[in-house]
Amino acid sequence: RQGQPFVGPAGDELDACLSAAKIPRSECYITNVIKDLDRPLGYYIEFTKKGPIVSEEGQTYINMLGEELSKCKGSVILGLGSVALYALTDRLGITKWRGSILNCNLTPNKRVINTFHPATVIPPKNQYLNHHNIVFDAKRAWELVEGTNNPIPYKTYIQPTYLEALQFLRNCWSRGNQGTTIDYDIELSNMEVSCISFAYPHEGMIHSMCIPFVDSQGNYFTPEEETVLWRGIASILEHPNITVRGQNLVFDAHFLLRKYGIHSCNLKDTMIAQKILMPDYMMGLDFITSIWTEVPYYKEDGKFWLKGLGSWERGWEYNALDSVVCAIAGPKQEEALVQQENYETYLRSIQIILPLVYMQERGNKINVKKMKEAYDIAELVIEDYRNQLAAKAGFSLNANSPTQLIDYFYNKKKLPKYKKKGSVTTDEKAMIRIARKGYPEADLVLSIRRAVKERSTYLNPDKVDTDGRMRCSYNPAGTKFSRISSSENIFGTGNNLQNQPHKILQYFIADQGYVIYEIDLSQAENRIVAYVGRIEQMIDAFETKKDVHSLTAALISGIPYDEVREQAKKGINAPLGKGDQSWRFWGKKTNHSLNYDESYKTFALQCEIPETQGKRLHNGYHTAYPGVKNGYHLYVKSCITTSRMLTNLMGRKTMFMGNLNNPRDRDEVFKSAYSCIPQGTVGDIINERALSYVYYNREEFEHAEILQQVHDSIKIQLPLSIGWEEHARMLSLIKGKLETPLTTHYGREFIIPSDIKMGLNMYEMEEVKPTVEDLQRGFEKIRPMSDYKLMWT
């Protein structure tokens, strides 16, 4: 209407981005690709799966843009969005190409940096994190204008001869011994290393070589040559004085250990650094490339090559560039970590790579015979559930058929349709809501789905390796606030060992001649909320060693504290949900869920109870502990609004980059932040004071085998042959380390106690103290268990 580009809401956002990048709008020439919107944008340029479709009118506008830009004095173009990217460079995919410095196809001698369109930041898209990307890319464009952009040059070497590859490895070994960090990356084909690249800086340039092992003819080197090269690779990765860096080295280090017996050491990781620096953003190497380097987007080459498309040379170049990017980005990330006061956090975080690799390779002994029996029984249980569902519905209703479920519940039963992202759904939340209305069919659908998942995921013998062990892959940057995550391992077996249903743990058994110990932090997140938020009622319960779950239940229910505990012991249940849980259980549920501002509706849905009951528990909790909102939440909000930063009790600083400009988005940022200090502190404590402590102090823990890390606990096994005194000594050391005092932001010290359990499996475990007498007592209690007979007779 005004006849000017970017003068509406998107223009306001563009102005805000230019201002943040310190670029005067008066110094910019601003235009549009499409000069009018008489028709929908797709009429001019439409992006389809088969490629872009450009109408005659659309092409006319692109040609006009070329003439327009040729007359413009500016030498650098900031392209906004997918249409500009395509018009200026013939490329597709703004998420992939944003931040890359490219040549303009429409007019010579002009460079292009593409970024997201400002309209993506504002409603209805509301992708606020794009704001910071636009600012970053605008700054890079301005640096090109001013000539202050100084890209680090690099040179890649592919198709080396045997002697060239050997000499390059010798150069890496020599420079690594002189203190230079060596970067590396592996590529796999058919679960074998098809090539490996190394990179190092020399005289202001990054030198990177891809050493291939296969090509179109088969083996690239002779077996004798390949053997020598692998020994050279091992001499770098295993050298105690050489620091090596890469992206997601938990993967690379584990693969090289399993396949080649290479024990990597002294590792740095660009993925871990990125997660600490910018936890709201992606941590893949493509995003790292766009933020920290001037290397244009190249990851598409690798995707094609890994699918068997494209040339071998293209794939080798891709592999070499991965090492180049790590070599350029790594030092810049470390400099930023120092400025963010997070460098110590980074050093602690990379220390857990090797313990994670150890656990991934060690694995957990599984009682395969019993697991197979349970797997077969589960099939009968599922069939019984299906028969019950058919009886209730009057026909064979498929619990996994959205079409049948929609017809049954929404058409035949005339229930209101639940939707997800605008589409009618019969997902788990929908079934819970329907079940709460009194429809047992929905309950049976849930039971079938859960039993099927339990059988296929947790009881499936195919998830166990041929040596009878279950192994997973750990991700040291798997969550936002320092907690690691786990999943199926890189060789296609195992699953998430941190999220096993408790009853499944009966199949996780000690190796013959060993006993398992679990050392966990007692009610850790609750304690941290209490002390940071100065919630004196909670603090008093912890310091007088009251059971805080029973206390919370008493405050909500009005039943005396001692009676709540007595009811739990006698199996007397509360009139909530299905009536199958005690008041103490519901006290524990609220303690674990409502510290982080969960709504009563969400809480009720997760607990599968009516919303009226969820509201009662929710209101009762916050009435009992007003300090949760008035103390803890208020402190978190103050930190976020002041500096966008929260510091946990181990010194880790977490930046929150979400939108604080409007109330709804601001509340979402606050909600995500409430769990930061408790979860981040617990994760850092377990990782540093348990996982790394046991792994790196081999003189003290020579016989300890680390089995699992599960957020607030660590599981190890010790051989019976070393005697109870040694067990007690090691357990006392771990317990003492975990109970190192923490200090709040206002100077108050407190300790999170650690509890110890022992067992011959991970399900039936006895709580013990780290003394010879108590360990002997505990073992006498667990000896009669069936697994004991299986393992020891």
TORTI-903111 format. One record per residue (C-alpha): z, x, y. Coordinates in steps of 0.5 Angstrom, whole numbers, plus 500, padded with zeros to 3 digits. Last residue first. Example, Ala and Ser with C-alpha at 12.3 -4.5 7.8 and 13.67 -1.06 7.14 Angstrom:
<pts>
514527498516525491
</pts>
This chain:
<pts>
583551356583553363577549366577543363584542362585543369580538371584533367590534371597537368597543372597540379605539379606546376602549381606546387612548384609555384607555391613552393617558390612564392612561399606559404609551404605546399602539400599538393591536392588531388581531391579538393579540385584545382589544388593547394595544400597547407598544413597547420601546426598546433602549438604548445604552452604548458601552464597546468590548465594547458596553454595554446600558442598562436599557430592558427594566426600564423597559418592564416597570415602565411596563407595571405602573404604566400597568395599575394606573392604568388600573383593577384591574377591567380585568384584565391580560393579558400578551404578551412580545416579542423571541423570542415569549413568550406569555400571562403573567397580570398581577394580582399584578405588583408583589407577584408579582415572580417572574413579571414579572421572569422573563418581562420582564427575564430572558427578554426580555433573554436572548433579545434578547442571544442573537439579536443576539450569535449571529446572526453566529456561524452565518455565521462557522462556515460561513466556517470550513468553506469556508476550511479549518482553522476546523472547528466548535467555537463556544463561546457566552458569555452576558454580557448583551451577547453574548460570542462564543468560539472564542478568537482565530479566533472573536473576530476573525471576530465583530469583522470581521462587525460592522465591515467586513461590516456597516460597509459599510452603504449598499453592503452594502444595495445589493448585497443588494437588487440581487442579490435583484432579479437572483435573481428574487423568492420572498423566501426564494429571493431571500435565498438567492441574494443570500447571507445574511451575517448582517446581510442578513436583518432589515435586507433585509426591512425595506427591502423593506417600506419599498419597498412590497409587492405588485409580485409581486417588486419594482417597489415599491408605493404604498400611500399610507402606504408611498409617504409613507415612501419619499418622506420618505427620498428614492428612491435605491432602496437608500439610500431602502429602508434609511432607510425601514427605519431609521425615524428616531429621531435615535438610531436613524438615527445608529446606522445611519449610524454602523455601530460593529459592536456598535452597529449589529448590536445596533440591528438585532437590537432593532428595537423590543423588544416589550411586547404587552398583552392586555385582560381582563374576559372572557379576551383573544383569540387568534383574530385571531392567525391573521392573523399566521401563528403562529410563536411559538405552535408547536402546541396539542394532544397532551398534551405540547404541540405546539411552542415554542422558547426563544432562548438562542443555539443554540435550543430550550434553554428548550423551551416546550410549547404550549397553546390554550384553549377549555376542551376544548383547542384543536388539534382546532379546526384553524386553525393546523396543518391549515388553515394547512398545507393553505393552504400546500400549495395556494398552493405548488402554485398558484405551481408551476402559475403557471409564469413562471421564478420559479414553477419556483424557488419550486417547487424551494424548496418541495419537488419533488425529484430525489435527490442530497441535494436535486435540482432537475431542469431543466424539460422541461415534460412530463418535469421539470414534469409527471412530477416533479409527478406522482411528488412527489404533494402538489400532485396534478394533476387534468388540463389543467395550468392548469385542474387548478391552478385547480380545486386552488386553488378546493378549497383556498379551500373547505377554508379556509372550513371552518377559518375558521368553526371559528376563528370559533367557537373564539375562543381563550383562550391557555394557563395550563398552558404559560404557568406551565410557561414561567414555572417554567423561566425561572429555569433560564436566569438561573442558567445565565448566571450560571454562564457564566464558562467555568470556572464553567460547567465546575464547574456541569457537573461538579455536574450530571453525577453527580446527573443521571446517577444520576437517569436511572439510577433510571429505567433500573433501573425499566425493567429491573425491569419486564422487556423490551418494552412500547415504553417498556421497549425505549427505556428499555433502549436508554438504558443507555450505560455510567455513567462520567459527564460526557461519555457520560452527557450524550450519553445525557441529550440535549443534542446538540452545537454548544451545548456549555456553554450547551446542557449546562447547559440539559439538566442542569436546576436547579429551586427550585420545583415546584407539584404539582397532581397531573396538570397540575402533575406534567406541567408540572414533568416537561416543563419539567424537561428533565433533573433537579435539585431544590433544597430550601428552598422545598419544593414538589418535596420535600413533593410527593414525600412527598404522592405517597408518602402517596397511593400507600400509601392507593391500595395500592401496585404497581397492576396485576399486571405493574407499576404505581406504581414508586419508583425509588431512587438513592444516589450514593456519596461518603458520601451523594449524592442520587437520586430516581426516579419510576414509572408516571406517567400519560400511558399510561405515563410515566417521571419523573426526580429529583435532590436537591441537598444543602443541609440541607433537601435531606438531610432531604427526600431521606432522608424520600423514602427512608424512604417508599420503604422503608416501601412496599417497594422494587422498585428500589434503585440504587447509585452510585460516582463514577468516578476515572480517574487510573489512568494507563491509565484516564486515557489512555482518558478522554483518547482519549474527549475527543479523539475527541469533539472530532474528531467535531465535524468531520463532514466525511464526504467529507472528514475527521472521519468518517475519524477513526472515532468512539469506543469505550472498551474495557477489557482483562482478558480478550481478545476480548469486551473489557469496556466503558467508555462514551465512544462507545456510542450514536453507535457503534451496535452491540455485539459488544464488540471486533469490534462496536465496531471495525467501528462506529468507532475502538476505544480499547483499555486494558490495553496489553501486546499479546499478547492483542490479536493473538490477539483480532484474529486471531479478528476477521480470521477472522470477516471471512473467513467473512463477517460479517452484522450485524443485521436493519437491516443492518451489513456485515462482511467483504464490506461493507468492499469487497474487497482491503481488507486487515487488517480489524480494524486495528492501533495499539499506542500509546505511540509515538503520544504521548497529549496528548489534542490530540496523539492527536486530531491523530495520528488526523487524520493517520491518517485522511488516510493512515498509519492502519495500516501495510503502506505500500500
</pts>
